[in-house]
Amino acid sequence: MFFSLSPCWPISLLRAQRSRIRKHRLSFAYCTYATDSPSSSVHRGTYFENRSMALLEQHLSMSLRRVGGKGDNGVDMLGWWWIPQLLQGASMYQRRRIRVIAQCKAEKKKLGPKYVRELEGVLHRYHMSSFLDETEDLRDTSSRVNVPLNPRTTSHQHIPSLGLLISESPFTKATVLYAQSSTIPLLLLHIPPETKDPIPSSLDTQLNTAVWNPALAGVQGLLGGHMEIRWERSSEGRERPGLWWRKTRLPNWAPGVTSIVIVGEGRDR
């Protein structure tokens, strides 16, 4: 969205300082267009990150926050994924959290394997550095719910984590194959650009592809082979992604989000 930020000057001041103000306006208009135009890369990237966070929170039980900027160590978004415990005999409603380290790419071309390698490097630096210490862990507003933590997992280095790569363009076949072979838990999401459809769109149909690797979804992975992402049809006839655990649909556990009720059975896709 383009906002006009031109200042409102008194008529007397405009007459007295016409030439100086004209130069100011020209310079200001250029800077505004260069930084805030919907076509600028910064605006496009920020907008895509916000779209992604909303979708993940509403449909995939993730609570993320933007951290991109100077000194972010390559991390665009950071947060938690709220899923059931893997402990033997634990109820599916006993939740745990997995740290999510995410990168967003609003590229026009298909994403190649180098982006997955870059994300692997980001996760490696995350675990080998003090980028997130215990005090920041406690300050993280995305995790403020009553979830019992093991006292032995006070450091971020011991909390299970996954790498999330979100792209506005599709992934190449080589990218998917590389991600599948990685020993780091990875989830790849393709969220296409919004269409100019005359029919109002929603987040329900904006997730096109979800790919995870054995290190995340396999029997020996973080999810123990119990998680599924299914495309479900709502009562309005729209499709949206939903999380299923051991053939049962999961509620949305993201803090502050009310779980969505699905009418009828979800279907695989």
Short mmCIF file of the C-alpha atoms (twelve columns), coordinates in Angstrom:
data_MODEL
# 
_entry.id   MODEL 
# 
loop_
_atom_site.group_PDB 
_atom_site.id 
_atom_site.type_symbol 
_atom_site.label_atom_id 
_atom_site.label_alt_id 
_atom_site.label_comp_id 
_atom_site.label_asym_id 
_atom_site.label_seq_id 
_atom_site.Cartn_x 
_atom_site.Cartn_y 
_atom_site.Cartn_z 
_atom_site.pdbx_PDB_model_num 
ATOM 1   C CA . MET A 1   0.000   0.000   0.000  1 
ATOM 2   C CA . PHE A 2   1.351   3.444   -0.959 1 
ATOM 3   C CA . PHE A 3   0.910   6.162   1.619  1 
ATOM 4   C CA . SER A 4   1.253   9.826   0.675  1 
ATOM 5   C CA . LEU A 5   3.340   11.430  3.397  1 
ATOM 6   C CA . SER A 6   3.574   14.909  1.925  1 
ATOM 7   C CA . PRO A 7   3.551   17.480  4.744  1 
ATOM 8   C CA . CYS A 8   0.779   20.076  5.006  1 
ATOM 9   C CA . TRP A 9   2.270   23.562  4.986  1 
ATOM 10  C CA . PRO A 10  0.473   26.877  5.814  1 
ATOM 11  C CA . ILE A 11  -0.302  28.940  2.702  1 
ATOM 12  C CA . SER A 12  1.812   31.862  3.922  1 
ATOM 13  C CA . LEU A 13  4.815   29.619  4.426  1 
ATOM 14  C CA . LEU A 14  4.337   28.055  1.018  1 
ATOM 15  C CA . ARG A 15  4.378   31.471  -0.639 1 
ATOM 16  C CA . ALA A 16  7.414   32.640  1.299  1 
ATOM 17  C CA . GLN A 17  9.489   29.506  0.768  1 
ATOM 18  C CA . ARG A 18  8.148   28.164  -2.517 1 
ATOM 19  C CA . SER A 19  11.450  27.286  -4.126 1 
ATOM 20  C CA . ARG A 20  12.913  25.602  -1.043 1 
ATOM 21  C CA . ILE A 21  9.750   23.601  -0.411 1 
ATOM 22  C CA . ARG A 22  9.578   22.518  -4.049 1 
ATOM 23  C CA . LYS A 23  13.064  21.043  -3.764 1 
ATOM 24  C CA . HIS A 24  12.122  19.410  -0.462 1 
ATOM 25  C CA . ARG A 25  9.000   17.855  -1.964 1 
ATOM 26  C CA . LEU A 26  10.877  16.458  -4.928 1 
ATOM 27  C CA . SER A 27  13.488  14.892  -2.662 1 
ATOM 28  C CA . PHE A 28  10.871  13.634  -0.189 1 
ATOM 29  C CA . ALA A 29  8.696   12.146  -2.918 1 
ATOM 30  C CA . TYR A 30  11.670  10.239  -4.327 1 
ATOM 31  C CA . CYS A 31  12.642  8.843   -0.913 1 
ATOM 32  C CA . THR A 32  9.057   7.851   -0.139 1 
ATOM 33  C CA . TYR A 33  8.685   6.014   -3.423 1 
ATOM 34  C CA . ALA A 34  12.054  4.330   -3.096 1 
ATOM 35  C CA . THR A 35  11.347  2.943   0.385  1 
ATOM 36  C CA . ASP A 36  7.574   2.532   0.711  1 
ATOM 37  C CA . SER A 37  6.375   1.707   -2.795 1 
ATOM 38  C CA . PRO A 38  4.552   -1.637  -3.041 1 
ATOM 39  C CA . SER A 39  6.944   -2.518  -5.858 1 
ATOM 40  C CA . SER A 40  10.075  -2.020  -3.739 1 
ATOM 41  C CA . SER A 41  11.927  -5.114  -2.577 1 
ATOM 42  C CA . VAL A 42  11.830  -4.003  1.076  1 
ATOM 43  C CA . HIS A 43  8.068   -3.464  1.058  1 
ATOM 44  C CA . ARG A 44  7.477   -6.713  -0.799 1 
ATOM 45  C CA . GLY A 45  9.655   -8.716  1.574  1 
ATOM 46  C CA . THR A 46  8.069   -7.245  4.704  1 
ATOM 47  C CA . TYR A 47  4.564   -7.792  3.369  1 
ATOM 48  C CA . PHE A 48  5.376   -11.405 2.507  1 
ATOM 49  C CA . GLU A 49  6.769   -12.033 5.987  1 
ATOM 50  C CA . ASN A 50  3.587   -10.669 7.562  1 
ATOM 51  C CA . ARG A 51  1.418   -12.833 5.286  1 
ATOM 52  C CA . SER A 52  3.464   -15.877 6.195  1 
ATOM 53  C CA . MET A 53  3.250   -15.251 9.936  1 
ATOM 54  C CA . ALA A 54  -0.529  -14.856 9.745  1 
ATOM 55  C CA . LEU A 55  -0.969  -18.098 7.807  1 
ATOM 56  C CA . LEU A 56  1.327   -20.088 10.090 1 
ATOM 57  C CA . GLU A 57  -0.404  -18.771 13.193 1 
ATOM 58  C CA . GLN A 58  -3.934  -19.407 11.952 1 
ATOM 59  C CA . HIS A 59  -3.447  -22.812 10.364 1 
ATOM 60  C CA . LEU A 60  -0.203  -24.463 11.492 1 
ATOM 61  C CA . SER A 61  -0.127  -23.612 15.217 1 
ATOM 62  C CA . MET A 62  3.073   -21.557 14.994 1 
ATOM 63  C CA . SER A 63  3.723   -18.301 16.830 1 
ATOM 64  C CA . LEU A 64  6.471   -16.301 15.142 1 
ATOM 65  C CA . ARG A 65  7.865   -12.792 15.286 1 
ATOM 66  C CA . ARG A 66  9.977   -10.836 12.826 1 
ATOM 67  C CA . VAL A 67  13.612  -10.362 13.815 1 
ATOM 68  C CA . GLY A 68  15.116  -9.397  10.471 1 
ATOM 69  C CA . GLY A 69  17.604  -6.538  10.579 1 
ATOM 70  C CA . LYS A 70  21.184  -5.746  11.467 1 
ATOM 71  C CA . GLY A 71  22.713  -8.511  13.548 1 
ATOM 72  C CA . ASP A 72  19.922  -11.017 12.886 1 
ATOM 73  C CA . ASN A 73  22.419  -13.723 11.848 1 
ATOM 74  C CA . GLY A 74  20.327  -14.480 8.768  1 
ATOM 75  C CA . VAL A 75  17.119  -15.141 10.727 1 
ATOM 76  C CA . ASP A 76  13.973  -13.468 9.349  1 
ATOM 77  C CA . MET A 77  11.459  -14.895 11.827 1 
ATOM 78  C CA . LEU A 78  11.811  -16.671 15.144 1 
ATOM 79  C CA . GLY A 79  9.241   -18.439 17.285 1 
ATOM 80  C CA . TRP A 80  7.652   -21.699 18.322 1 
ATOM 81  C CA . TRP A 81  5.690   -24.618 16.919 1 
ATOM 82  C CA . TRP A 82  3.158   -26.010 19.386 1 
ATOM 83  C CA . ILE A 83  2.673   -29.768 18.966 1 
ATOM 84  C CA . PRO A 84  1.902   -32.844 21.129 1 
ATOM 85  C CA . GLN A 85  4.425   -34.594 23.341 1 
ATOM 86  C CA . LEU A 86  6.263   -37.645 22.024 1 
ATOM 87  C CA . LEU A 87  6.576   -39.261 25.453 1 
ATOM 88  C CA . GLN A 88  5.228   -42.786 25.769 1 
ATOM 89  C CA . GLY A 89  1.679   -42.694 27.114 1 
ATOM 90  C CA . ALA A 90  1.367   -38.910 26.799 1 
ATOM 91  C CA . SER A 91  -1.979  -37.486 25.729 1 
ATOM 92  C CA . MET A 92  -2.112  -35.729 22.365 1 
ATOM 93  C CA . TYR A 93  -3.287  -32.667 24.289 1 
ATOM 94  C CA . GLN A 94  -0.052  -32.476 26.290 1 
ATOM 95  C CA . ARG A 95  1.790   -29.968 24.199 1 
ATOM 96  C CA . ARG A 96  5.449   -29.187 23.725 1 
ATOM 97  C CA . ARG A 97  7.221   -26.535 21.739 1 
ATOM 98  C CA . ILE A 98  9.810   -26.707 18.982 1 
ATOM 99  C CA . ARG A 99  11.973  -23.709 18.189 1 
ATOM 100 C CA . VAL A 100 11.381  -22.392 14.648 1 
ATOM 101 C CA . ILE A 101 14.134  -20.515 12.804 1 
ATOM 102 C CA . ALA A 102 12.675  -19.168 9.575  1 
ATOM 103 C CA . GLN A 103 13.810  -17.464 6.398  1 
ATOM 104 C CA . CYS A 104 11.422  -15.807 3.925  1 
ATOM 105 C CA . LYS A 105 12.282  -15.409 0.247  1 
ATOM 106 C CA . ALA A 106 10.071  -13.211 -1.939 1 
ATOM 107 C CA . GLU A 107 11.928  -14.114 -5.135 1 
ATOM 108 C CA . LYS A 108 10.492  -14.245 -8.647 1 
ATOM 109 C CA . LYS A 109 12.620  -17.195 -9.766 1 
ATOM 110 C CA . LYS A 110 12.410  -20.726 -8.420 1 
ATOM 111 C CA . LEU A 111 14.498  -21.322 -5.330 1 
ATOM 112 C CA . GLY A 112 17.552  -23.527 -5.816 1 
ATOM 113 C CA . PRO A 113 19.427  -25.721 -3.303 1 
ATOM 114 C CA . LYS A 114 21.709  -22.853 -2.261 1 
ATOM 115 C CA . TYR A 115 18.869  -21.391 -0.199 1 
ATOM 116 C CA . VAL A 116 18.535  -24.612 1.787  1 
ATOM 117 C CA . ARG A 117 22.296  -24.675 2.341  1 
ATOM 118 C CA . GLU A 118 22.082  -21.080 3.535  1 
ATOM 119 C CA . LEU A 119 19.357  -22.035 6.020  1 
ATOM 120 C CA . GLU A 120 21.472  -24.942 7.258  1 
ATOM 121 C CA . GLY A 121 24.277  -22.475 7.927  1 
ATOM 122 C CA . VAL A 122 21.897  -20.191 9.808  1 
ATOM 123 C CA . LEU A 123 20.796  -23.055 12.063 1 
ATOM 124 C CA . HIS A 124 24.396  -24.075 12.653 1 
ATOM 125 C CA . ARG A 125 25.318  -20.546 13.731 1 
ATOM 126 C CA . TYR A 126 22.207  -20.389 15.883 1 
ATOM 127 C CA . HIS A 127 23.229  -23.477 17.836 1 
ATOM 128 C CA . MET A 128 26.922  -22.595 18.048 1 
ATOM 129 C CA . SER A 129 26.510  -19.001 19.175 1 
ATOM 130 C CA . SER A 130 24.774  -17.113 21.941 1 
ATOM 131 C CA . PHE A 131 22.307  -15.530 19.508 1 
ATOM 132 C CA . LEU A 132 19.420  -16.531 21.769 1 
ATOM 133 C CA . ASP A 133 20.272  -16.929 25.435 1 
ATOM 134 C CA . GLU A 134 18.080  -18.026 28.293 1 
ATOM 135 C CA . THR A 135 17.010  -14.508 29.212 1 
ATOM 136 C CA . GLU A 136 15.747  -13.782 25.705 1 
ATOM 137 C CA . ASP A 137 13.991  -17.137 25.748 1 
ATOM 138 C CA . LEU A 138 12.022  -15.966 28.780 1 
ATOM 139 C CA . ARG A 139 11.275  -12.566 27.212 1 
ATOM 140 C CA . ASP A 140 9.981   -14.091 23.977 1 
ATOM 141 C CA . THR A 141 6.291   -13.109 23.890 1 
ATOM 142 C CA . SER A 142 5.551   -15.882 21.378 1 
ATOM 143 C CA . SER A 143 6.111   -18.466 24.138 1 
ATOM 144 C CA . ARG A 144 4.098   -16.976 26.996 1 
ATOM 145 C CA . VAL A 145 1.848   -19.917 27.786 1 
ATOM 146 C CA . ASN A 146 1.953   -22.377 30.645 1 
ATOM 147 C CA . VAL A 147 4.002   -25.215 29.180 1 
ATOM 148 C CA . PRO A 148 6.122   -27.214 31.632 1 
ATOM 149 C CA . LEU A 149 9.775   -27.268 30.593 1 
ATOM 150 C CA . ASN A 150 12.407  -29.791 31.518 1 
ATOM 151 C CA . PRO A 151 14.899  -28.050 33.844 1 
ATOM 152 C CA . ARG A 152 17.685  -29.627 31.806 1 
ATOM 153 C CA . THR A 153 16.570  -27.700 28.699 1 
ATOM 154 C CA . THR A 154 17.083  -24.151 29.915 1 
ATOM 155 C CA . SER A 155 19.547  -23.388 27.130 1 
ATOM 156 C CA . HIS A 156 18.347  -22.842 23.567 1 
ATOM 157 C CA . GLN A 157 20.989  -25.337 22.457 1 
ATOM 158 C CA . HIS A 158 18.964  -28.171 24.025 1 
ATOM 159 C CA . ILE A 159 15.509  -27.146 22.795 1 
ATOM 160 C CA . PRO A 160 14.467  -29.063 19.638 1 
ATOM 161 C CA . SER A 161 14.495  -26.806 16.591 1 
ATOM 162 C CA . LEU A 162 13.715  -26.841 12.893 1 
ATOM 163 C CA . GLY A 163 14.577  -24.732 9.895  1 
ATOM 164 C CA . LEU A 164 11.635  -23.216 8.025  1 
ATOM 165 C CA . LEU A 165 12.103  -21.913 4.483  1 
ATOM 166 C CA . ILE A 166 9.146   -19.954 3.110  1 
ATOM 167 C CA . SER A 167 9.148   -18.974 -0.548 1 
ATOM 168 C CA . GLU A 168 6.861   -16.912 -2.746 1 
ATOM 169 C CA . SER A 169 8.136   -18.866 -5.768 1 
ATOM 170 C CA . PRO A 170 8.231   -22.660 -6.232 1 
ATOM 171 C CA . PHE A 171 11.166  -24.843 -5.241 1 
ATOM 172 C CA . THR A 172 13.213  -26.642 -7.867 1 
ATOM 173 C CA . LYS A 173 13.321  -30.430 -7.842 1 
ATOM 174 C CA . ALA A 174 16.978  -30.264 -6.812 1 
ATOM 175 C CA . THR A 175 16.001  -28.112 -3.829 1 
ATOM 176 C CA . VAL A 176 13.446  -30.636 -2.609 1 
ATOM 177 C CA . LEU A 177 15.890  -33.520 -3.056 1 
ATOM 178 C CA . TYR A 178 18.606  -31.657 -1.175 1 
ATOM 179 C CA . ALA A 179 16.252  -30.846 1.700  1 
ATOM 180 C CA . GLN A 180 15.167  -34.486 1.896  1 
ATOM 181 C CA . SER A 181 18.781  -35.584 2.283  1 
ATOM 182 C CA . SER A 182 19.609  -33.067 5.017  1 
ATOM 183 C CA . THR A 183 20.160  -34.305 8.566  1 
ATOM 184 C CA . ILE A 184 18.708  -31.036 9.911  1 
ATOM 185 C CA . PRO A 185 14.915  -30.944 10.469 1 
ATOM 186 C CA . LEU A 186 13.536  -28.813 7.634  1 
ATOM 187 C CA . LEU A 187 10.124  -27.630 6.463  1 
ATOM 188 C CA . LEU A 188 9.712   -25.941 3.069  1 
ATOM 189 C CA . LEU A 189 6.563   -23.914 2.353  1 
ATOM 190 C CA . HIS A 190 5.530   -22.366 -0.957 1 
ATOM 191 C CA . ILE A 191 3.115   -19.459 -0.506 1 
ATOM 192 C CA . PRO A 192 2.350   -17.986 -3.961 1 
ATOM 193 C CA . PRO A 193 1.798   -14.248 -4.506 1 
ATOM 194 C CA . GLU A 194 -1.706  -12.952 -3.983 1 
ATOM 195 C CA . THR A 195 -3.825  -13.032 -7.126 1 
ATOM 196 C CA . LYS A 196 -5.944  -10.206 -8.509 1 
ATOM 197 C CA . ASP A 197 -9.029  -12.392 -8.423 1 
ATOM 198 C CA . PRO A 198 -12.270 -10.360 -8.260 1 
ATOM 199 C CA . ILE A 199 -13.508 -12.832 -5.658 1 
ATOM 200 C CA . PRO A 200 -12.154 -11.830 -2.214 1 
ATOM 201 C CA . SER A 201 -9.345  -14.135 -1.193 1 
ATOM 202 C CA . SER A 202 -8.314  -15.284 2.250  1 
ATOM 203 C CA . LEU A 203 -5.449  -17.144 3.863  1 
ATOM 204 C CA . ASP A 204 -7.399  -20.371 3.393  1 
ATOM 205 C CA . THR A 205 -6.010  -21.142 -0.069 1 
ATOM 206 C CA . GLN A 206 -2.643  -19.415 -0.038 1 
ATOM 207 C CA . LEU A 207 -0.439  -22.364 0.970  1 
ATOM 208 C CA . ASN A 208 0.460   -24.249 -2.185 1 
ATOM 209 C CA . THR A 209 3.151   -26.741 -1.158 1 
ATOM 210 C CA . ALA A 210 4.500   -28.118 2.111  1 
ATOM 211 C CA . VAL A 211 7.592   -30.346 2.052  1 
ATOM 212 C CA . TRP A 212 9.413   -31.727 5.078  1 
ATOM 213 C CA . ASN A 213 12.308  -34.121 5.392  1 
ATOM 214 C CA . PRO A 214 12.784  -37.367 7.373  1 
ATOM 215 C CA . ALA A 215 14.815  -35.531 10.029 1 
ATOM 216 C CA . LEU A 216 11.612  -33.672 10.879 1 
ATOM 217 C CA . ALA A 217 8.696   -35.930 9.956  1 
ATOM 218 C CA . GLY A 218 10.274  -39.399 9.894  1 
ATOM 219 C CA . VAL A 219 9.863   -42.048 12.575 1 
ATOM 220 C CA . GLN A 220 13.242  -41.056 14.029 1 
ATOM 221 C CA . GLY A 221 12.597  -37.341 13.473 1 
ATOM 222 C CA . LEU A 222 11.272  -34.602 15.744 1 
ATOM 223 C CA . LEU A 223 7.674   -35.507 14.925 1 
ATOM 224 C CA . GLY A 224 8.135   -39.260 15.322 1 
ATOM 225 C CA . GLY A 225 6.232   -39.974 12.113 1 
ATOM 226 C CA . HIS A 226 2.905   -38.940 13.674 1 
ATOM 227 C CA . MET A 227 2.257   -35.566 12.023 1 
ATOM 228 C CA . GLU A 228 0.366   -34.889 8.780  1 
ATOM 229 C CA . ILE A 229 -0.554  -31.699 6.960  1 
ATOM 230 C CA . ARG A 230 -3.904  -32.212 5.240  1 
ATOM 231 C CA . TRP A 231 -5.877  -29.938 2.965  1 
ATOM 232 C CA . GLU A 232 -9.359  -29.587 4.410  1 
ATOM 233 C CA . ARG A 233 -12.572 -28.129 3.044  1 
ATOM 234 C CA . SER A 234 -14.340 -25.594 5.246  1 
ATOM 235 C CA . SER A 235 -18.100 -25.095 5.492  1 
ATOM 236 C CA . GLU A 236 -17.738 -22.274 2.911  1 
ATOM 237 C CA . GLY A 237 -16.153 -24.686 0.443  1 
ATOM 238 C CA . ARG A 238 -12.647 -23.259 0.771  1 
ATOM 239 C CA . GLU A 239 -9.551  -25.369 1.241  1 
ATOM 240 C CA . ARG A 240 -6.983  -24.764 3.935  1 
ATOM 241 C CA . PRO A 241 -4.132  -26.670 5.583  1 
ATOM 242 C CA . GLY A 242 -4.686  -28.420 8.886  1 
ATOM 243 C CA . LEU A 243 -2.455  -30.354 11.285 1 
ATOM 244 C CA . TRP A 244 -3.269  -33.968 12.106 1 
ATOM 245 C CA . TRP A 245 -1.584  -36.059 14.787 1 
ATOM 246 C CA . ARG A 246 -2.063  -39.836 14.767 1 
ATOM 247 C CA . LYS A 247 -5.106  -39.420 12.488 1 
ATOM 248 C CA . THR A 248 -6.732  -36.852 14.777 1 
ATOM 249 C CA . ARG A 249 -7.007  -33.170 13.912 1 
ATOM 250 C CA . LEU A 250 -5.021  -30.947 16.225 1 
ATOM 251 C CA . PRO A 251 -6.400  -27.775 17.797 1 
ATOM 252 C CA . ASN A 252 -4.535  -24.553 17.187 1 
ATOM 253 C CA . TRP A 253 -2.245  -24.051 20.167 1 
ATOM 254 C CA . ALA A 254 -0.630  -20.804 19.074 1 
ATOM 255 C CA . PRO A 255 -1.005  -18.347 21.993 1 
ATOM 256 C CA . GLY A 256 -4.019  -16.079 21.597 1 
ATOM 257 C CA . VAL A 257 -5.542  -17.987 18.665 1 
ATOM 258 C CA . THR A 258 -8.925  -19.695 18.819 1 
ATOM 259 C CA . SER A 259 -8.949  -23.092 17.146 1 
ATOM 260 C CA . ILE A 260 -10.954 -23.319 13.911 1 
ATOM 261 C CA . VAL A 261 -13.704 -25.922 13.747 1 
ATOM 262 C CA . ILE A 262 -13.712 -28.020 10.577 1 
ATOM 263 C CA . VAL A 263 -16.951 -29.361 9.157  1 
ATOM 264 C CA . GLY A 264 -16.654 -32.971 8.036  1 
ATOM 265 C CA . GLU A 265 -13.548 -35.018 7.338  1 
ATOM 266 C CA . GLY A 266 -10.289 -33.510 6.178  1 
ATOM 267 C CA . ARG A 267 -8.884  -34.910 2.967  1 
ATOM 268 C CA . ASP A 268 -5.311  -35.570 1.921  1 
ATOM 269 C CA . ARG A 269 -3.715  -33.885 -1.002 1 
# 
